Amino acid sequence: MPEEFASQWLTLREPADHTARAMQCLHALTAYLGPDQALNILDLGSGTGSNVRYLAPQLTAREQHWTLLDHDSGLLASAREKIADFLLTSASDRRIQITEWQSDLYALFAKPFRTDLITASALLDLVSSDWIDQFVGYCSKHRLPVLFALTFDGEISLRPTHPDDAWIEQLINAHQRGAKDMGQALGPDATRYTVDAFAKAGFEVMERASDWNLGPDQMALQQATLNGWYDAAIDQAPTQIERINHWFAQRQSQHTQTHFRVGHRDILALPCRA
């Protein structure tokens, strides 16, 4: 995904992401961490820093040191600017320090890293089972709590309906399971795989829905989402372009009355107390 488009997409989806978050997972995490301790937090695949802007005011710790890990230097630069503005307006009662770490996600396993909590948002469906296996082993070894938000679960519901909705959903999910930067992505299977892996490692795991529910008042995000689905469907079934175009045109014509539900899951994994 080109850097400029990625930044625009992340900005567009941020309000819907924040609205969708599962509060039960957040409340359980804050209860586990306890009141007012200083926290070192590692955020994976940080993008433009949306997770910081959501979580920093919600966590009880007044002093927070966030390390943002992302492979894209441009997105990290955008995160720095957006978080600086955010701290002035929305988190003035917190002492928040930001460190940027430009690398891929496997860098986490290559050197010791001091942190109290690992977070990520809209990431798990993009990674491979190999990475998740290594990550769960790392968290188990270091007894680290983890909060993963907004993992796509493959469930899409559109109103009004169209006869090809289910077929398009199948194409989207097949595309999500395709090869990504970190190998064969788990796509909509990521939540179940991750929950099972943490449970087998002895963690207490909470999984809750964090679905997008988009109405006509969120037309820009609906349109960007539709465009992404269209591209994915064409990639998966290029010989069916006429059928896909017909579905897409129908969706475009209904934009003032369309409602989306896009399924996501939040996962909280807590190591058992010693």
N, C-alpha and C positions, 0 to 999 in steps of 0.2 A: 504494500500500500504506500503510495507516494506520501512524503512527509507532510506536505501542505494539506492533502486530503485527510490524512490520519488525524491531524490536529483539529480540522474542522469537524470531522465525525465525532471525535471525543468531546468537543465542546457542545455539539448538538445533543448528544445523548446524556450528558451529565445530569440535567434536571430530572429526567426520567429514571436514571440510575439511582439517584438519591431518594426519590420518592418510593422506589420499589424495595429498598433495603428491608431485610427482615429484622425487626427490632428485638425479637426474642433472642437472636444470636448475639446482638450487641449487648443486651442486658446481662446475658449469661457470661459474656467475656468480661465486662466491667466488674461483675461480682467475683469472678475468678482472680482478676488482677488486684483487687482491693483498692482502698481509697488513697488517693494523693501521692502515690509513689511516682518517682521519676521513671520514665520509660524510654528505652531504646527500641525503635520500631523499624523493621525492614519491610519496605513495600516493593513487591515484585512487579515488573512490567508496568511501571508507574505512569507512563504516558505523560499527560500534562498535569498530573498531580491531583486528580479528582478524589482519590482515596484520602489524601491528607485533608482536603477541604471538607470532606464529609466527617471523617473520624476524629480529627484533632479537637473540635469542640465537644464531641460526645464522650471522649475518654475523660475519666476523672483526674488523671495526672495533669498537674499544672505545668510540669516541665517535661517536654517531649523532644527527643532527638530522632528525627526521621532520616533514614537513608533510602534514597530513591534509586532503584536498579532498573535500568532500561538500556537497550542496545542503541537507541536513537538519540544522538546528541541534540538534534533540533527539538525533539519533544521535551528533553530534559531542560533545555533553555527556556522553552515555553512554560514548563512547570515552575521554574524559578521565578519568572515574572508574575505568573498568576497567583502563586502562593504568597509572594511578597505583598501583593495588593490585598489578598484575602486576610493576611495577618493584621493589616492595618484596620480593616473594617469589621472583621467577624471573630477574631480570636485574640483580642487585645489583653485578655485576662490569662493568656497562656504564654509560657516561655518556650518557643518552638525553634529548634535549630534544624536546618536542612543540609544534608550532604548528598551529592550526586555521585552515582556509581555507574559509569557507562560500560556495560558488558552484557554478555548473554546470560541466560538463567543458570547455565551449568557452572558459571563462575562461583556461585554460592558454595559449591561443594569442594572447591579447590583450596580454600584457605580458611583458617579459623575466623569467625565473625561474631562479635559480641552483640546480642540482641535479646530482648525480652518478649518480642511478639513479631510474627510475620503476617503480613497482610497482602492481599491482591484483589483486583476487581476485573471481571470480564477477561480472565486469563486462562482458566483451567481447560476450557474446551479447545484451546489452541495448542496444548502441549501433548507429549506422547506418554504412553504408559511407562516407558523407561525413565523419563524425567520424574514422574510422580513416584515411582518406586524409590528412586534415589532421594527424593525430597522427603518422603515419609521416614526413610531410614535416618536422614539427617536430623529431622525434628525429634525423632525418638531418641537418638543418641544424646541430643542436647536439651531434651525435655522442653520443647518450645510450643506454646500455644499458637494456633493458626486460625485466621479468619479469611476465608475466600468468599467473595461476594459475586453475584451476578454471573454464574456459569450457565450458559445456554443449555436447555434440557431437551431441545428438539420439538417441543410442543408449540404449535402455532394455531391460533384461532382467529378467523377474520369474519367480520360482519359488515355488509351482507356477504353471504357465502357465494362460492363459484364452484361448479362441478370439478374443476381441476385443482382446487386448493390442496387436497390430500396428495396428489401427484407432485405438485410443486414442493410441498413440504418434504416429501421423500428425496427429491433432487437436492434441496438445500441441506438436508442432513447428510446425504452422501458426500456432498462437497465439504461439509464441516469435518468429515472423517478423512479427508484427503491429506496429502503431504503438505506440511507447513515448514517454517524455518527450523523447527526443532524435531523434524521427523513426522511420522504418521500420527496425526492428531486424533485424539479420542472423540472430539466433537461432542455430540449429545450424550455419549456414554461416560463422559468425564466425571460427572457427579457420583454416579454409582461406583465407579472404579475407585475414586478417591475416598469416599466414605468407607468402603470395604477395607481399603488398605490401612487407613488410620484405625479402624476398629480392630483389625487383626494385630496391629502394633500396640494395642492396649489403651488407646486414647478413648476418652468420652467424646462422642460425636453427636452434634446437633445439626440437622438439615431442615431448612425451611424454604418455602416458596418466596421468590422475590421477582414476580412477574412484572413485565411492562404491561400497562393497560393504557393504550394510546387512543385518544378520541380525535375528532376532526380539528380540535383546537391545537393539536400537536402535528399539524400537517407537514411541516418541514422534516421532522424526524420520521414520520410515516413515509414520506417520499424517498428520503435517503435509504431507509430500510428496504423499501420496495426495489430501489435501484440495485442494492446489493444482492437481494434475492434473485432478481432478474439475471444479473451477471453470473451468479452461481448456477442457476438453472441452465443457462446457455452453455456454460463450461461442461456441465454433466451430460447434457443431451443436445449437442449442436445440430443433430439431424431433425430435431423437433422444434426448430426455431419458430415456425409459423404458429404452432400450438401455443408456445410460450408467449409469443407476441400478442396473441389473442387474449390470453389471460391477463397479461400486463396492461393492455389497452382497456380492458374492462375495469381493472382496478383503478387505473388513472381516471376513468370517467366517473368513478364513484367517490372521488377523494373527499368531497364535502360531507359524506355520510358514513365513511368507513371507520370501524373500530377494530383495533388490533389487540390481541393478547399474545405476547411473546414470552414463553416460559423460561424462567431462570430459577436457579437455586442458590441459596447462601449456605455455606458450610462453616461450622465452628468445630475445631478439634482441640481438645484440652488434654494434656498429659495428666495421668492420675497423680494425685498428691503423693509424695514420698512418705 
